[in-house]
Every structure is written in C-alpha cells, then in structure tokens.
Amino acid sequence: MKKQLLFPATNIPEAGERFEDLLVRNDVRIERILSAPGCASGPYDQAHDEWVLLLQGQAVLEVAGERVELTAGEMLDIPARTVHSVLNTSTEPPCIWLAVHLG
C-alpha cells in the first residue's frame, strides 16, 4: 500500500506538461497531469480511451476539431483515436488534471 497526495502540487513545470503515474494495473493507468501556465500541447492521438477530470484551474482544448472549455470539476471522455490538443491553461491557479487511461 502506498499513500499519495494529489494536492498541493508543488512541482508545476515551467513549460509543457508533467505526467505522473499514480496507479497502473492491467489495462488501466491513472495519472496526475500538471500543466505549465499558458500551456499548449498535442496533438494527441491515442490508441486507448481517456477520461479526464480538471481538478484545478481552467483549460481550453480542441477535441475532434471542436473547442472545449473546462473549469475545475468538469470531466471529459475522449474515445480512442480522437485527436485532441490543449490550447491554453490558466496561470493562477495552474491546471491539475486526473486522467484515467483505459485499454
């Protein structure tokens, strides 16, 4: 058994995103994603489904060509092979995500 903290995130990157695996089991991976202020990244085209929850901050994404704005507490299901990018993330507070990768 390993006890971990999601907050506070003291290691926000200066650029890009930091991906931290929290749990990996069979075909499930749970990770915390820390986004630098004003981060833009991607495009991602993954072979697995991804469910994301924005825990802190605000973010603008593009998912399958559609602009999606998220605020803390909002979730998004991204099916496999759906092209998506992060267009921008908030500066204060910085974005902290919980992502679940399936399959």
URFENTA-V465894 format. One record per backbone hydrogen bond with DSSP energy under -0.5 kcal/mol. CO is the residue of the C=O (numbers start at 0). NH is the residue of the N-H. E is the energy in kcal/mol with one decimal. If there is no record, write none. Layout:
BEGIN
CO;NH;E / CO;NH;E
END
This chain:
BEGIN
7;9;-0.9 / 15;35;-2.8 / 17;19;-0.5 / 17;33;-2.5 / 19;31;-2.7 / 22;29;-3.0 / 24;27;-3.1 / 26;102;-2.9 / 27;24;-2.9 / 28;100;-3.4 / 29;21;-3.3 / 29;22;-1.8 / 30;98;-3.0 / 31;19;-2.7 / 32;34;-0.5 / 32;96;-2.7 / 33;17;-2.5 / 35;38;-1.7 / 40;85;-2.0 / 43;83;-2.1 / 45;80;-3.3 / 48;101;-2.5 / 49;77;-3.7 / 50;99;-3.0 / 51;75;-2.5 / 52;54;-0.9 / 52;97;-2.4 / 53;72;-3.8 / 55;95;-1.5 / 56;71;-1.1 / 57;89;-2.4 / 58;69;-3.0 / 59;86;-3.0 / 59;87;-1.7 / 60;67;-2.8 / 61;84;-2.3 / 62;65;-1.9 / 65;62;-3.0 / 67;60;-3.2 / 69;58;-2.5 / 70;73;-2.4 / 73;53;-2.4 / 75;51;-2.8 / 75;77;-0.6 / 76;78;-0.6 / 77;49;-2.6 / 78;81;-1.4 / 80;82;-0.7 / 82;63;-3.1 / 83;43;-3.4 / 84;61;-2.4 / 84;86;-0.6 / 85;40;-1.9 / 87;59;-2.8 / 88;37;-1.7 / 89;94;-0.5 / 94;34;-2.2 / 95;54;-2.3 / 95;55;-1.5 / 96;32;-1.8 / 97;52;-2.5 / 98;30;-2.8 / 98;100;-0.5 / 99;50;-2.6 / 100;28;-2.1 / 101;48;-1.6
END
